[in-house]
Amino acid sequence: MRTLFIDFDLYAEDDPDFKLELIALMIDNLNELHAAYGVSINQKEPMIFRKAYHKVKTTIAMLEDPELNAVVEELKNPDVDPSIVSRFGNIITELIESLSGVK
């Protein structure tokens, strides 16, 4: 489990249904970003990842995860170290697991 820095009360205002919708949207956004990176690499087209990042940057900002922010910035570089790519996948997986456990 990864520590979540987000304060859901700031966004959900004690509405449990909205909180669940928000979590589902965040999970979808993280999955989309991860998939876009893979497509971006396979097609050698960095704009695919950049467009996906732009679409989900609100989710990334809301999560306030400093390591995720740093890794995503690194992924924007064409000569990114493979260890960063691996760490990105791990962070996404950890965040999704943690978000899935929020009640």
C-alpha positions in Angstrom: 0.0 0.0 0.0 1.2 3.5 -0.9 0.6 6.4 1.3 -2.1 8.7 -0.1 -1.6 12.4 0.5 -5.0 13.5 -0.9 -7.6 14.8 1.5 -10.8 13.5 0.1 -12.8 15.8 2.3 -11.6 18.8 0.3 -13.2 17.4 -2.8 -16.0 15.1 -1.7 -17.5 17.2 1.1 -18.6 14.1 3.1 -20.5 12.7 0.1 -19.5 9.0 0.1 -21.0 8.4 -3.4 -19.1 11.3 -4.9 -15.9 10.1 -3.1 -16.3 6.7 -4.7 -16.9 8.3 -8.1 -13.8 10.5 -7.7 -11.7 7.5 -6.7 -12.9 5.5 -9.8 -12.1 8.5 -12.0 -8.6 8.8 -10.5 -8.0 5.1 -11.1 -9.1 5.4 -14.7 -6.8 8.4 -15.1 -3.8 6.6 -13.7 -4.5 3.6 -15.9 -4.8 5.8 -19.0 -1.6 7.6 -18.2 0.3 4.3 -17.8 -1.1 2.9 -21.0 -0.4 6.1 -22.9 3.3 5.9 -21.9 3.5 2.4 -23.3 1.9 3.4 -26.6 4.1 6.5 -26.7 7.2 4.4 -26.4 6.0 1.7 -28.9 5.1 4.3 -31.5 8.1 6.5 -30.7 5.7 9.4 -30.4 6.2 11.4 -27.1 3.2 13.6 -27.7 0.9 10.7 -26.9 2.2 10.6 -23.3 2.2 14.4 -23.1 -1.4 14.6 -24.2 -2.4 12.0 -21.7 -0.5 13.8 -18.9 -2.3 17.0 -19.8 -5.6 15.3 -19.6 -4.9 13.7 -16.1 -2.8 16.4 -14.5 -5.6 17.4 -12.2 -5.7 13.9 -10.8 -1.9 14.0 -10.4 -2.1 17.4 -8.6 -4.9 16.1 -6.3 -2.9 13.1 -5.3 0.0 15.3 -4.2 2.5 12.4 -4.5 5.9 13.9 -4.8 7.5 10.8 -6.2 4.8 10.4 -8.9 5.3 14.1 -9.8 9.1 13.7 -10.1 8.8 10.4 -12.2 6.3 11.9 -14.6 8.6 14.9 -15.2 11.4 12.5 -15.9 9.3 10.5 -18.4 8.9 13.7 -20.5 12.6 13.4 -21.4 13.3 11.2 -24.5 16.4 9.6 -22.9 14.8 8.5 -19.6 16.5 5.9 -17.6 14.8 2.5 -17.7 14.7 2.4 -13.9 12.5 5.5 -13.9 10.1 3.7 -16.3 10.0 0.7 -14.0 9.4 2.9 -11.0 6.5 4.7 -12.8 4.7 1.4 -13.3 5.3 0.5 -9.7 4.0 3.8 -8.4 0.9 3.6 -10.6 0.2 0.1 -9.3 0.7 1.1 -5.7 -1.5 4.2 -6.1 -4.3 2.2 -7.7 -4.1 -0.4 -4.9 -4.2 2.3 -2.2 -7.1 4.1 -3.9 -9.0 0.9 -4.2 -8.8 0.4 -0.5 -10.2 3.8 0.5 -13.6 3.7 2.1 
